[in-house]
Amino acid sequence: MHAAGTTAERQGPRRMMSARTSGRVFLGVSALLFAASTTGTVVRCASMSAMGGMPMPGGWRLSMAWMRTGGQTWPGAAASFLGMWTVMMMAMMLPSLVPMLRRYREAVGRTGARYPGRLTVLVGAGYFLVWTAVGAAIFPLGAALATIEMRQPALARAVPLAAGVVVLLMGALQFTAWKAHRLACCRAAPAHGRRWRADAGAAWRHGIRLGLDCIRCCAGLTAILLVIGVMDWRAMAGVTTAITLERLAPAGERIARTIGAVAVAAGLVLLARAAGSG
C-alpha cells in the first residue's frame, strides 16, 4: 500500500509538469501560426496595393481580388482567392479562437484523453474548413458582381452609396437580440460538468459547430469588411480588433453595441460622401 501511494504521489507532479509543457507548446504553436498568417496577409495586401485597382465610375477602385491577373484562368483566380481568404481568416480569427481552443483542450483533457492536442488540432481544422467554405461561396458572387459593375457604369456609380447602406445596416445589427444571442454562444466556455467525447469525430463536429456559430456571429462585421475592402489591411485590423474584443473582453454585449455605434456612424459618413460626390 505504501509503494502504491508513493507511485501515485510521484505521478501527480509528473502529470502536472507534462500538462504545463503541453500547454506551452500549444500556445507557442498558436503564436507561430498567427505570426505566419499575419505575415502572409500583410505581404498579400502589399502586393494587391501595389497593383492598385481598376478606377470605376463613382470615384472608387475595384479590388484586384475579384479579377483575373497575369493570364489567370477563373479556376486559378478562385484558388488564389481561396488561399488568400483562408490565410486572412487565420490571422483575423486566431486571437479570439485560441482561448476557445485552450478551454476545449483543458476540458477534454479532464476526461483522461490520451492525445488532447491532436483533438484540438481537429477542432481548429473543422473551424477553418467552415470559413474556407464561406470563401468558396463568396468568390463567385464577388467576381460576378465585379464583372457586372465593369459593364454597367450606372451600377458602378451606385456602389459607394450601397457600401454606406451595408455598413449602416450591419452596424445596426450589432444592437439586435439576435446578435446578442450569437455572441453569447461564441463566448460560452465548455461546461465543466459536460461529458466530452474524446474521439476524432466528436472533435471534428465540435470544430464545425464553432465555425458555424462564429460565422453567424461575425456576419455583420464580415460584410463590412467585404464592402470596405477585402484586402485593405486597415479594415482587417479594425474588424479583427472588434471581433476579439466582443468575444474576449468583459461585457462583450456592451462592446458589441459600441462597435455597432461606430459602424453606424461610419455608414452615415459614407452615405454623406456618396451623396456629395453624386
ZADO-1210 file (C-alpha; in nm, 4 decimals, padded with zeros to 6 digits):
<atoms>
<atom x="00.0000" y="00.0000" z="00.0000" code="MET" pos="1"/>
<atom x="00.2839" y="00.2324" z="00.0856" code="HIS" pos="2"/>
<atom x="00.4561" y="00.1671" z="-00.2511" code="ALA" pos="3"/>
<atom x="00.1338" y="00.2272" z="-00.4427" code="ALA" pos="4"/>
<atom x="00.0794" y="00.5515" z="-00.2589" code="GLY" pos="5"/>
<atom x="00.4345" y="00.6613" z="-00.3334" code="THR" pos="6"/>
<atom x="00.3900" y="00.5848" z="-00.7052" code="THR" pos="7"/>
<atom x="00.0685" y="00.7869" z="-00.7199" code="ALA" pos="8"/>
<atom x="00.2359" y="01.0755" z="-00.5404" code="GLU" pos="9"/>
<atom x="00.5173" y="01.0736" z="-00.7961" code="ARG" pos="10"/>
<atom x="00.2855" y="01.0536" z="-01.0948" code="GLN" pos="11"/>
<atom x="00.0791" y="01.3533" z="-00.9819" code="GLY" pos="12"/>
<atom x="00.3575" y="01.6143" z="-01.0195" code="PRO" pos="13"/>
<atom x="00.4762" y="01.4486" z="-01.3427" code="ARG" pos="14"/>
<atom x="00.1318" y="01.4799" z="-01.4963" code="ARG" pos="15"/>
<atom x="00.1112" y="01.8427" z="-01.3894" code="MET" pos="16"/>
<atom x="00.4509" y="01.9161" z="-01.5463" code="MET" pos="17"/>
<atom x="00.3502" y="01.7335" z="-01.8638" code="SER" pos="18"/>
<atom x="00.0260" y="01.9320" z="-01.8838" code="ALA" pos="19"/>
<atom x="00.2135" y="02.2586" z="-01.8363" code="ARG" pos="20"/>
<atom x="00.4674" y="02.1685" z="-02.1039" code="THR" pos="21"/>
<atom x="00.1909" y="02.0668" z="-02.3431" code="SER" pos="22"/>
<atom x="00.0111" y="02.3931" z="-02.2708" code="GLY" pos="23"/>
<atom x="00.3213" y="02.5943" z="-02.3528" code="ARG" pos="24"/>
<atom x="00.3652" y="02.4016" z="-02.6765" code="VAL" pos="25"/>
<atom x="00.0027" y="02.4746" z="-02.7680" code="PHE" pos="26"/>
<atom x="00.0462" y="02.8469" z="-02.7072" code="LEU" pos="27"/>
<atom x="00.3782" y="02.8502" z="-02.8922" code="GLY" pos="28"/>
<atom x="00.2383" y="02.6776" z="-03.1997" code="VAL" pos="29"/>
<atom x="-00.0644" y="02.9095" z="-03.1931" code="SER" pos="30"/>
<atom x="00.1646" y="03.2129" z="-03.1793" code="ALA" pos="31"/>
<atom x="00.3684" y="03.0829" z="-03.4745" code="LEU" pos="32"/>
<atom x="00.0522" y="03.0216" z="-03.6790" code="LEU" pos="33"/>
<atom x="-00.0719" y="03.3708" z="-03.6020" code="PHE" pos="34"/>
<atom x="00.2627" y="03.5263" z="-03.6941" code="ALA" pos="35"/>
<atom x="00.2841" y="03.3290" z="-04.0188" code="ALA" pos="36"/>
<atom x="-00.0737" y="03.4021" z="-04.1250" code="SER" pos="37"/>
<atom x="-00.0403" y="03.7692" z="-04.0351" code="THR" pos="38"/>
<atom x="00.2837" y="03.7970" z="-04.2318" code="THR" pos="39"/>
<atom x="00.1255" y="03.6233" z="-04.5297" code="GLY" pos="40"/>
<atom x="-00.1757" y="03.8534" z="-04.5151" code="THR" pos="41"/>
<atom x="00.0368" y="04.1671" z="-04.4919" code="VAL" pos="42"/>
<atom x="00.2515" y="04.0549" z="-04.7864" code="VAL" pos="43"/>
<atom x="-00.0587" y="03.9793" z="-04.9911" code="ARG" pos="44"/>
<atom x="-00.2147" y="04.3138" z="-04.9011" code="CYS" pos="45"/>
<atom x="00.1025" y="04.4934" z="-05.0078" code="ALA" pos="46"/>
<atom x="00.1034" y="04.3031" z="-05.3368" code="SER" pos="47"/>
<atom x="-00.2593" y="04.3910" z="-05.4070" code="MET" pos="48"/>
<atom x="-00.1995" y="04.7516" z="-05.3076" code="SER" pos="49"/>
<atom x="00.0949" y="04.7731" z="-05.5483" code="ALA" pos="50"/>
<atom x="-00.1313" y="04.6590" z="-05.8300" code="MET" pos="51"/>
<atom x="-00.3768" y="04.9285" z="-05.7319" code="GLY" pos="52"/>
<atom x="-00.7259" y="04.8666" z="-05.8579" code="GLY" pos="53"/>
<atom x="-00.9438" y="04.9443" z="-06.1546" code="MET" pos="54"/>
<atom x="-01.0810" y="05.3012" z="-06.1394" code="PRO" pos="55"/>
<atom x="-01.4596" y="05.2889" z="-06.1513" code="MET" pos="56"/>
<atom x="-01.7363" y="05.5431" z="-06.2127" code="PRO" pos="57"/>
<atom x="-01.8286" y="05.6949" z="-05.8788" code="GLY" pos="58"/>
<atom x="-01.4705" y="05.7608" z="-05.7698" code="GLY" pos="59"/>
<atom x="-01.3791" y="05.4225" z="-05.6245" code="TRP" pos="60"/>
<atom x="-01.1472" y="05.1388" z="-05.7242" code="ARG" pos="61"/>
<atom x="-01.2419" y="04.7787" z="-05.7915" code="LEU" pos="62"/>
<atom x="-01.0219" y="04.5411" z="-05.5924" code="SER" pos="63"/>
<atom x="-00.7993" y="04.3085" z="-05.7913" code="MET" pos="64"/>
<atom x="-00.9061" y="04.0294" z="-05.5551" code="ALA" pos="65"/>
<atom x="-01.2165" y="03.9780" z="-05.7696" code="TRP" pos="66"/>
<atom x="-01.0318" y="03.9800" z="-06.1026" code="MET" pos="67"/>
<atom x="-00.8032" y="03.7527" z="-06.3022" code="ARG" pos="68"/>
<atom x="-00.4443" y="03.8751" z="-06.3122" code="THR" pos="69"/>
<atom x="-00.1373" y="03.7684" z="-06.5072" code="GLY" pos="70"/>
<atom x="-00.3259" y="03.5474" z="-06.7510" code="GLY" pos="71"/>
<atom x="-00.5002" y="03.3505" z="-06.4783" code="GLN" pos="72"/>
<atom x="-00.7885" y="03.1222" z="-06.5584" code="THR" pos="73"/>
<atom x="-01.1031" y="03.1572" z="-06.3484" code="TRP" pos="74"/>
<atom x="-01.0241" y="02.8338" z="-06.1550" code="PRO" pos="75"/>
<atom x="-00.6749" y="02.9729" z="-06.0916" code="GLY" pos="76"/>
<atom x="-00.8168" y="03.3049" z="-05.9735" code="ALA" pos="77"/>
<atom x="-01.0615" y="03.1227" z="-05.7462" code="ALA" pos="78"/>
<atom x="-00.7823" y="02.9094" z="-05.5973" code="ALA" pos="79"/>
<atom x="-00.5684" y="03.2205" z="-05.5414" code="SER" pos="80"/>
<atom x="-00.8555" y="03.3990" z="-05.3685" code="PHE" pos="81"/>
<atom x="-00.9374" y="03.0967" z="-05.1549" code="LEU" pos="82"/>
<atom x="-00.5787" y="03.0627" z="-05.0377" code="GLY" pos="83"/>
<atom x="-00.5646" y="03.4331" z="-04.9590" code="MET" pos="84"/>
<atom x="-00.9010" y="03.4176" z="-04.7804" code="TRP" pos="85"/>
<atom x="-00.8038" y="03.1194" z="-04.5642" code="THR" pos="86"/>
<atom x="-00.4748" y="03.2751" z="-04.4550" code="VAL" pos="87"/>
<atom x="-00.6515" y="03.6046" z="-04.3867" code="MET" pos="88"/>
<atom x="-00.9187" y="03.4320" z="-04.1756" code="MET" pos="89"/>
<atom x="-00.6500" y="03.2572" z="-03.9729" code="MET" pos="90"/>
<atom x="-00.4853" y="03.5910" z="-03.8994" code="ALA" pos="91"/>
<atom x="-00.8175" y="03.7529" z="-03.8110" code="MET" pos="92"/>
<atom x="-00.9786" y="03.4747" z="-03.6088" code="MET" pos="93"/>
<atom x="-00.6888" y="03.3153" z="-03.4198" code="LEU" pos="94"/>
<atom x="-00.6773" y="03.5868" z="-03.1485" code="PRO" pos="95"/>
<atom x="-01.0349" y="03.5029" z="-03.0456" code="SER" pos="96"/>
<atom x="-01.0199" y="03.1309" z="-03.1334" code="LEU" pos="97"/>
<atom x="-00.7092" y="03.0322" z="-02.9382" code="VAL" pos="98"/>
<atom x="-00.8679" y="03.0906" z="-02.5925" code="PRO" pos="99"/>
<atom x="-01.1666" y="02.8798" z="-02.7032" code="MET" pos="100"/>
<atom x="-00.9371" y="02.6012" z="-02.8223" code="LEU" pos="101"/>
<atom x="-00.7432" y="02.6200" z="-02.4991" code="ARG" pos="102"/>
<atom x="-01.0620" y="02.5805" z="-02.2949" code="ARG" pos="103"/>
<atom x="-01.1639" y="02.2848" z="-02.5109" code="TYR" pos="104"/>
<atom x="-00.8224" y="02.1250" z="-02.4703" code="ARG" pos="105"/>
<atom x="-00.8414" y="02.1593" z="-02.0930" code="GLU" pos="106"/>
<atom x="-01.1988" y="02.0265" z="-02.0839" code="ALA" pos="107"/>
<atom x="-01.1241" y="01.7205" z="-02.2956" code="VAL" pos="108"/>
<atom x="-00.8020" y="01.6675" z="-02.1008" code="GLY" pos="109"/>
<atom x="-01.0060" y="01.6288" z="-01.7827" code="ARG" pos="110"/>
<atom x="-01.1712" y="01.3229" z="-01.9387" code="THR" pos="111"/>
<atom x="-00.8358" y="01.1453" z="-01.9471" code="GLY" pos="112"/>
<atom x="-00.7930" y="01.1744" z="-02.3243" code="ALA" pos="113"/>
<atom x="-00.4524" y="01.0450" z="-02.4271" code="ARG" pos="114"/>
<atom x="-00.3902" y="01.2973" z="-02.7059" code="TYR" pos="115"/>
<atom x="-00.5856" y="01.6180" z="-02.6297" code="PRO" pos="116"/>
<atom x="-00.3517" y="01.8174" z="-02.8552" code="GLY" pos="117"/>
<atom x="-00.4459" y="01.6137" z="-03.1620" code="ARG" pos="118"/>
<atom x="-00.8151" y="01.6529" z="-03.0855" code="LEU" pos="119"/>
<atom x="-00.7659" y="02.0277" z="-03.0504" code="THR" pos="120"/>
<atom x="-00.5994" y="02.0378" z="-03.3929" code="VAL" pos="121"/>
<atom x="-00.9061" y="01.8644" z="-03.5383" code="LEU" pos="122"/>
<atom x="-01.1329" y="02.1227" z="-03.3768" code="VAL" pos="123"/>
<atom x="-00.9290" y="02.4036" z="-03.5333" code="GLY" pos="124"/>
<atom x="-00.9280" y="02.2285" z="-03.8718" code="ALA" pos="125"/>
<atom x="-01.3058" y="02.1919" z="-03.8664" code="GLY" pos="126"/>
<atom x="-01.3454" y="02.5555" z="-03.7682" code="TYR" pos="127"/>
<atom x="-01.1324" y="02.6873" z="-04.0544" code="PHE" pos="128"/>
<atom x="-01.2890" y="02.4466" z="-04.3024" code="LEU" pos="129"/>
<atom x="-01.6182" y="02.6261" z="-04.2441" code="VAL" pos="130"/>
<atom x="-01.4550" y="02.9645" z="-04.3090" code="TRP" pos="131"/>
<atom x="-01.2892" y="02.8250" z="-04.6221" code="THR" pos="132"/>
<atom x="-01.6302" y="02.7123" z="-04.7464" code="ALA" pos="133"/>
<atom x="-01.7578" y="03.0664" z="-04.6917" code="VAL" pos="134"/>
<atom x="-01.4724" y="03.1995" z="-04.9046" code="GLY" pos="135"/>
<atom x="-01.5555" y="02.9462" z="-05.1769" code="ALA" pos="136"/>
<atom x="-01.9123" y="03.0801" z="-05.1823" code="ALA" pos="137"/>
<atom x="-01.8103" y="03.4460" z="-05.1713" code="ILE" pos="138"/>
<atom x="-01.5647" y="03.4467" z="-05.4622" code="PHE" pos="139"/>
<atom x="-01.8041" y="03.3608" z="-05.7481" code="PRO" pos="140"/>
<atom x="-02.0550" y="03.6138" z="-05.6153" code="LEU" pos="141"/>
<atom x="-01.7901" y="03.8840" z="-05.5845" code="GLY" pos="142"/>
<atom x="-01.6413" y="03.8063" z="-05.9258" code="ALA" pos="143"/>
<atom x="-01.9854" y="03.8097" z="-06.0925" code="ALA" pos="144"/>
<atom x="-02.0745" y="04.1400" z="-05.9291" code="LEU" pos="145"/>
<atom x="-01.7394" y="04.2891" z="-06.0312" code="ALA" pos="146"/>
<atom x="-01.7995" y="04.1828" z="-06.3918" code="THR" pos="147"/>
<atom x="-02.1429" y="04.3443" z="-06.3920" code="ILE" pos="148"/>
<atom x="-02.0063" y="04.6654" z="-06.2394" code="GLU" pos="149"/>
<atom x="-01.7400" y="04.6880" z="-06.5110" code="MET" pos="150"/>
<atom x="-02.0076" y="04.6559" z="-06.7787" code="ARG" pos="151"/>
<atom x="-02.2722" y="04.8773" z="-06.6180" code="GLN" pos="152"/>
<atom x="-02.1394" y="05.2261" z="-06.5294" code="PRO" pos="153"/>
<atom x="-02.4697" y="05.3241" z="-06.3677" code="ALA" pos="154"/>
<atom x="-02.4436" y="05.0336" z="-06.1252" code="LEU" pos="155"/>
<atom x="-02.0791" y="05.1150" z="-06.0546" code="ALA" pos="156"/>
<atom x="-02.1740" y="05.4711" z="-05.9581" code="ARG" pos="157"/>
<atom x="-02.4177" y="05.3354" z="-05.7020" code="ALA" pos="158"/>
<atom x="-02.1551" y="05.1218" z="-05.5252" code="VAL" pos="159"/>
<atom x="-02.0355" y="05.3899" z="-05.2770" code="PRO" pos="160"/>
<atom x="-02.3964" y="05.4528" z="-05.1751" code="LEU" pos="161"/>
<atom x="-02.4638" y="05.0792" z="-05.1421" code="ALA" pos="162"/>
<atom x="-02.1485" y="05.0372" z="-04.9315" code="ALA" pos="163"/>
<atom x="-02.2681" y="05.3073" z="-04.6938" code="GLY" pos="164"/>
<atom x="-02.6063" y="05.1368" z="-04.6611" code="VAL" pos="165"/>
<atom x="-02.4445" y="04.7986" z="-04.5878" code="VAL" pos="166"/>
<atom x="-02.2141" y="04.9435" z="-04.3210" code="VAL" pos="167"/>
<atom x="-02.5068" y="05.1293" z="-04.1631" code="LEU" pos="168"/>
<atom x="-02.7316" y="04.8223" z="-04.1544" code="LEU" pos="169"/>
<atom x="-02.4583" y="04.5907" z="-04.0288" code="MET" pos="170"/>
<atom x="-02.3824" y="04.8406" z="-03.7548" code="GLY" pos="171"/>
<atom x="-02.7486" y="04.8377" z="-03.6543" code="ALA" pos="172"/>
<atom x="-02.7359" y="04.4560" z="-03.6465" code="LEU" pos="173"/>
<atom x="-02.4938" y="04.4809" z="-03.3546" code="GLN" pos="174"/>
<atom x="-02.7789" y="04.6126" z="-03.1364" code="PHE" pos="175"/>
<atom x="-03.0194" y="04.3250" z="-03.2005" code="THR" pos="176"/>
<atom x="-03.1168" y="04.0380" z="-02.9714" code="ALA" pos="177"/>
<atom x="-03.0073" y="03.8007" z="-03.2498" code="TRP" pos="178"/>
<atom x="-02.6528" y="03.9354" z="-03.2313" code="LYS" pos="179"/>
<atom x="-02.6542" y="03.9153" z="-02.8515" code="ALA" pos="180"/>
<atom x="-02.7606" y="03.5501" z="-02.8673" code="HIS" pos="181"/>
<atom x="-02.4996" y="03.4596" z="-03.1284" code="ARG" pos="182"/>
<atom x="-02.2293" y="03.6376" z="-02.9287" code="LEU" pos="183"/>
<atom x="-02.3309" y="03.4529" z="-02.6116" code="ALA" pos="184"/>
<atom x="-02.2899" y="03.1216" z="-02.7970" code="CYS" pos="185"/>
<atom x="-01.9392" y="03.2167" z="-02.9071" code="CYS" pos="186"/>
<atom x="-01.8359" y="03.3399" z="-02.5621" code="ARG" pos="187"/>
<atom x="-01.9609" y="03.0297" z="-02.3784" code="ALA" pos="188"/>
<atom x="-01.6850" y="02.8172" z="-02.2265" code="ALA" pos="189"/>
<atom x="-01.7040" y="02.4353" z="-02.2320" code="PRO" pos="190"/>
<atom x="-01.9146" y="02.3293" z="-01.9358" code="ALA" pos="191"/>
<atom x="-01.7189" y="02.1635" z="-01.6567" code="HIS" pos="192"/>
<atom x="-01.9975" y="01.9138" z="-01.5911" code="GLY" pos="193"/>
<atom x="-02.0336" y="01.8095" z="-01.9523" code="ARG" pos="194"/>
<atom x="-01.9069" y="01.4679" z="-02.0528" code="ARG" pos="195"/>
<atom x="-01.6799" y="01.5300" z="-02.3524" code="TRP" pos="196"/>
<atom x="-01.6248" y="01.2507" z="-02.6030" code="ARG" pos="197"/>
<atom x="-01.2512" y="01.2213" z="-02.6574" code="ALA" pos="198"/>
<atom x="-01.2571" y="01.0977" z="-03.0172" code="ASP" pos="199"/>
<atom x="-01.1757" y="01.2435" z="-03.3578" code="ALA" pos="200"/>
<atom x="-01.5335" y="01.2515" z="-03.4832" code="GLY" pos="201"/>
<atom x="-01.6588" y="01.4474" z="-03.1837" code="ALA" pos="202"/>
<atom x="-01.3673" y="01.6909" z="-03.2093" code="ALA" pos="203"/>
<atom x="-01.4318" y="01.7457" z="-03.5804" code="TRP" pos="204"/>
<atom x="-01.8035" y="01.8091" z="-03.5225" code="ARG" pos="205"/>
<atom x="-01.7243" y="02.0487" z="-03.2397" code="HIS" pos="206"/>
<atom x="-01.4959" y="02.2466" z="-03.4705" code="GLY" pos="207"/>
<atom x="-01.7669" y="02.2642" z="-03.7361" code="ILE" pos="208"/>
<atom x="-02.0170" y="02.3905" z="-03.4779" code="ARG" pos="209"/>
<atom x="-01.7694" y="02.6528" z="-03.3568" code="LEU" pos="210"/>
<atom x="-01.7167" y="02.7675" z="-03.7150" code="GLY" pos="211"/>
<atom x="-02.0891" y="02.7933" z="-03.7864" code="LEU" pos="212"/>
<atom x="-02.1501" y="02.9867" z="-03.4632" code="ASP" pos="213"/>
<atom x="-01.8604" y="03.2175" z="-03.5456" code="CYS" pos="214"/>
<atom x="-01.9842" y="03.2882" z="-03.8989" code="ILE" pos="215"/>
<atom x="-02.3300" y="03.3793" z="-03.7742" code="ARG" pos="216"/>
<atom x="-02.1877" y="03.5998" z="-03.5001" code="CYS" pos="217"/>
<atom x="-01.9425" y="03.7714" z="-03.7383" code="CYS" pos="218"/>
<atom x="-02.1814" y="03.8041" z="-04.0334" code="ALA" pos="219"/>
<atom x="-02.2250" y="04.1783" z="-03.9956" code="GLY" pos="220"/>
<atom x="-01.8584" y="04.2573" z="-03.9403" code="LEU" pos="221"/>
<atom x="-01.7559" y="04.0291" z="-04.2273" code="THR" pos="222"/>
<atom x="-01.9998" y="04.2079" z="-04.4587" code="ALA" pos="223"/>
<atom x="-01.8465" y="04.5405" z="-04.3567" code="ILE" pos="224"/>
<atom x="-01.5001" y="04.4075" z="-04.4395" code="LEU" pos="225"/>
<atom x="-01.6154" y="04.2897" z="-04.7814" code="LEU" pos="226"/>
<atom x="-01.7724" y="04.6197" z="-04.8832" code="VAL" pos="227"/>
<atom x="-01.4932" y="04.8394" z="-04.7430" code="ILE" pos="228"/>
<atom x="-01.2124" y="04.6356" z="-04.8964" code="GLY" pos="229"/>
<atom x="-01.1418" y="04.2659" z="-04.8574" code="VAL" pos="230"/>
<atom x="-00.7664" y="04.3269" z="-04.8873" code="MET" pos="231"/>
<atom x="-00.7488" y="04.6581" z="-04.7008" code="ASP" pos="232"/>
<atom x="-00.5190" y="04.5905" z="-04.4040" code="TRP" pos="233"/>
<atom x="-00.6699" y="04.8777" z="-04.2053" code="ARG" pos="234"/>
<atom x="-01.0195" y="04.7334" z="-04.2435" code="ALA" pos="235"/>
<atom x="-00.8909" y="04.3883" z="-04.1496" code="MET" pos="236"/>
<atom x="-00.7141" y="04.5211" z="-03.8409" code="ALA" pos="237"/>
<atom x="-01.0271" y="04.7063" z="-03.7329" code="GLY" pos="238"/>
<atom x="-01.2563" y="04.4067" z="-03.7822" code="VAL" pos="239"/>
<atom x="-01.0079" y="04.1734" z="-03.6099" code="THR" pos="240"/>
<atom x="-00.9902" y="04.4052" z="-03.3098" code="THR" pos="241"/>
<atom x="-01.3697" y="04.4329" z="-03.2965" code="ALA" pos="242"/>
<atom x="-01.4211" y="04.0552" z="-03.3104" code="ILE" pos="243"/>
<atom x="-01.1541" y="03.9881" z="-03.0489" code="THR" pos="244"/>
<atom x="-01.2867" y="04.2473" z="-02.8055" code="LEU" pos="245"/>
<atom x="-01.6506" y="04.1435" z="-02.8234" code="GLU" pos="246"/>
<atom x="-01.5530" y="03.7773" z="-02.7809" code="ARG" pos="247"/>
<atom x="-01.2966" y="03.8010" z="-02.5017" code="LEU" pos="248"/>
<atom x="-01.3357" y="04.1269" z="-02.3107" code="ALA" pos="249"/>
<atom x="-01.5749" y="04.1551" z="-02.0150" code="PRO" pos="250"/>
<atom x="-01.9195" y="04.2929" z="-02.1001" code="ALA" pos="251"/>
<atom x="-01.8988" y="04.1643" z="-02.4555" code="GLY" pos="252"/>
<atom x="-02.2556" y="04.2647" z="-02.5417" code="GLU" pos="253"/>
<atom x="-02.1843" y="04.6238" z="-02.4422" code="ARG" pos="254"/>
<atom x="-01.8701" y="04.6240" z="-02.6535" code="ILE" pos="255"/>
<atom x="-02.0668" y="04.4825" z="-02.9480" code="ALA" pos="256"/>
<atom x="-02.3100" y="04.7721" z="-02.9205" code="ARG" pos="257"/>
<atom x="-02.0253" y="05.0217" z="-02.9050" code="THR" pos="258"/>
<atom x="-01.8817" y="04.8655" z="-03.2205" code="ILE" pos="259"/>
<atom x="-02.2270" y="04.8937" z="-03.3749" code="GLY" pos="260"/>
<atom x="-02.2424" y="05.2643" z="-03.2905" code="ALA" pos="261"/>
<atom x="-01.9052" y="05.3200" z="-03.4573" code="VAL" pos="262"/>
<atom x="-02.0196" y="05.1276" z="-03.7653" code="ALA" pos="263"/>
<atom x="-02.3456" y="05.3239" z="-03.7852" code="VAL" pos="264"/>
<atom x="-02.1507" y="05.6497" z="-03.7684" code="ALA" pos="265"/>
<atom x="-01.9114" y="05.5253" z="-04.0373" code="ALA" pos="266"/>
<atom x="-02.2057" y="05.4249" z="-04.2547" code="GLY" pos="267"/>
<atom x="-02.3564" y="05.7717" z="-04.2235" code="LEU" pos="268"/>
<atom x="-02.0235" y="05.9269" z="-04.3225" code="VAL" pos="269"/>
<atom x="-02.0006" y="05.7004" z="-04.6269" code="LEU" pos="270"/>
<atom x="-02.3563" y="05.7885" z="-04.7259" code="LEU" pos="271"/>
<atom x="-02.2828" y="06.1601" z="-04.6922" code="ALA" pos="272"/>
<atom x="-01.9716" y="06.1263" z="-04.9073" code="ARG" pos="273"/>
<atom x="-02.1587" y="05.9246" z="-05.1709" code="ALA" pos="274"/>
<atom x="-02.4376" y="06.1824" z="-05.1818" code="ALA" pos="275"/>
<atom x="-02.1854" y="06.4663" z="-05.2053" code="GLY" pos="276"/>
<atom x="-01.9920" y="06.3046" z="-05.4888" code="SER" pos="277"/>
<atom x="-02.3135" y="06.2252" z="-05.6711" code="GLY" pos="278"/>
</atoms>
